[in-house]
Amino acid sequence: MTAQGEPDKERGDANNSNTTEPDIKTVSFKKKVAIVLRQNALILATMGGIVLGISLGMGLRELDMSDQALMWLGLPGELFLRCLKATVVPLVVCMVITCTATLDPKSNGKIAVVATLGFFLTQVLGTLIAVVMFYIFKPDPGKLSDGNESFDTNLNTQDVIADLLRNIFPDNVVGAAISQSVSVYTRKEAQQLVSNGTSNSTVTMVTMERSIGKSDGMNILGLITVCAAIGIAANKILSMESEFLRFFKQFQDVIFVIIHWLFWTTPIGVMSLIAQAIASVDDIGAVFRSLGLLVGAVVAGLAIHLFIILPGILFILTRKNPYVLILRCVRPFFIAFAATATSVAMPDMMTSADRSGINHKVSSFVIPLSVTLHADGSALYIASSVLFLAQSSGLGVEVGDVVITCILTSVLSLAIPPVPSSSIVTLVIVLTSLNYPLQGVALLFAVEWILDRCRSGVNAVSHVMVAAYTNAICSVEKKTEYCQEVVVTSGQTEKTEAKENGELVEKL
């Protein structure tokens, strides 16, 4: 009787809603515009913040602001980033434990393998696009051969791979939340007496001693390893109704509420960060004149990768319009663009994945892992910079050099060192491996402020894309229904229905 009564009740509710709510087709144009504006208010406000930030930064450049004034200009953005970063560790811990506890070990292994292959494939495609852009925007030989500045690092390929393995298996779980392991070289000087038979002299011998140090920053990869092990172990001995798993699930819900509050500060934070970045550049025109071809090649390559390659793969796997997902990733793109880091955009990426119908269990595991291992935008930038610097230094770029550059960049992008200007450091490692001179690398810092933002935004969208690839290949999307957005015009409320485990998520 109950089974028969429920459909009748649903039909009755539907009839009542039809009598109390106007048909969307009969709503006036002004009301339709108001509905669209209300639905996309935060995105439009964020885009407005970007425009205001660019305008404010260009205007304040003429005032030759002091360092203290620039600090106060960027302080709202800095506070915004600090608040977002504070939510990353608890969010990763809760999501990874809950999602691995609800999946069987075989599914966890399959998802991890598919996601890792997706990381490597998209990074290889990014380097191939960089090669194509190099031959299209090929610079004049010897253009930068007279540079006197250089950038050096003692890190090599072995150090990068070793640091990656050390961070996968942290020795301190609490320390993994605040620091990462990194190889450090210390300069050692020793006096040595040298005799040539007739006289003695003292010679200073300089050696570089390698040690394992710590770098400030979250070791997300180590946290994922530890939390995945905890989740798999909990799956073996505990039920989903246990207090242990319920705690992490409820803690995750609380973090999402806090993140929702922070979302409404995004326009101010983005405006502050962009205004500070532009106001601190001395001569934008000179920067783009000296490295304009490189900037053009990288930006064009990132655009091709974002709007053609990544959607093309998703369309092949799902046979659905991939640009719907890209539109839902606008906010993660702009937050990563402003922050020059994809980790602070992780909550937005999770929201975009949920709205796109990606199984929450897949996105909760793949996106944190992708933030750590996946950097296809950075791979494109590194490969482009290596080839451009080699050509501009007067060296001929052979086919063999191009192949080696693609291989090294694709591999090293999985283990970019956790140090400032990490892509620059990885770039130096690739140049050293190819025996290319390092003159001219320091010039890249002049355009780092814009290229770093562009590749960070592309990386954020790509993280969600790889989660969608994994979701499609593992066929877990059949177990959940895609999101359906219902706009209630009379109640001024937007409800997003996402059916997963019978839950109804309401977004006010």
C-alpha positions, 0 to 999 in steps of 0.5 A: 500500500505504501509503494502504491501511495508514494507515486500518488503523492509524487503526482499530487506534489507535481500537480500542486507545483504546477498550480503554484509555480509559473511555467518557465516558458511564460516567464518574462524576459526580465525575470529570465535574466534575473534568474540567470544572474542569480544562478551565476552571481558568484561566477560573474562577480569573480569575473568582475573582480578579475577585470577590476584587478587588471584595471586597478593594477594598470592604474597603480603602476603609474604611481610607482608604489612602494613595497609596503603599499604593494603588500597592503594591496595584496593583503586581502588576496593573501588572507583569502589564500590562507583561508582556502589553504587551511581547508585543504588538509582536513578536506583531503584527509576526510575525502580520501578516507571515506571514499577508499572505505566505501570502495573495494580494494579492486576498485581502488586499484583500478581507479588509481591505475587509470588515473595515473595513466591519464596523468601521464597521457595528458602530460605527453600530449602537452609536451607534443603541443609544445613541440608543435608551437615551437616550430610555429613560433620558432625564434631567431637563433642567438637572440638571447645569447648575450644574456649575463644572468643565469639560474642554477640549481644542484638538483638533478633527475635522480634527486627529483625522483628520490624526493617523490618516493620519499614524499609518497611514504612520509615518516611523520604523518603529522609533519606531512600536513606542513612539510615535504622532503626535499634534497638540499645541497650545502656548500662546503669549503676546506683548506688544503695544502698543496706542494709543488716541490719548491713551495707550498700553497693553500688551496680552497676546495669547494664541495657540495654535500647533499642532505635530506631537508624539509620544505614548507608546504603540504605533502598531499601525496603522503597524506593520500597514501596514509589516508588511503591505507586507513580507508582500506583497513577500515573497509576490512573491519568496519561497516559504513555506519561505524562511528569512525567513518561517520565522523570523517563523513560529517567532518567533510560536510562541515568543511564544505559548509565553511568552504561555501562561506569562503566562496563569496570572498573570491571576487575580492581575493582575486581582485587583490591578487591580480592588482598586486601582480600587475602593479609590481611589474616595472615595464610590461611592454619590455617584458613582452617584447623580449619574450613575446614569442615564448608567451604567445607559444605557451598561451596558444598551446595551453588554449589548444590543450584546454579547448581541443585536446582535453574535451576531445578525449572526454567526448571519445570516452563519453560521447557527450558534450565536453564543454558543459564540464569546462563551463562548470570549471570556470570558478576553479580556473579563475581561483587557480589563476589568481592563486598560482596554485591548484591546491587552493582550488580543490574544493571548487574542483570537487564541486564542479565534479559533483555538478558534472555527474562524476561519481563522488567516490572517484573524484574524492580520490582522483582529484587530490592525487591529481593535484600532486602528480598531474601538471600537464600545463606545466609540462607544456610550459617547460617543454616550450621554454627548453626548446625556445631557450636552446634555439635563442641561445644559438644552438641547433635543436635536433630531432633527438633533442626534441624527443629527449625533451618530451620524455624528460618533461613528461616524467619530471612533471609527475615529480615537480620539486616542492620548492618556489618556482618549481617549474623553473627548477624542473626546467633547469634540470631538463636543460642540464640533462641536455647539456644546454647553457643556463643563460637566459633562464633568469629572463623567464622570471619576467613573464613568470607572473602571467605564465604561471597563472595561465598554466595553473588555471589549465591544470585545475580544469585538467584535474577535473577532466582526468576524474571524468576520464577515470569515471568513464573508463571505470564505468562507475557513473552507471551507479549514480544519476547525473545532476539535474538542476531545477530552478524554482522561480517563485521561491527564489531558490536554486536546488541542485539534485544529485542522486547518490546514496539517496541524498538530496543536496540543496544549494541556496 
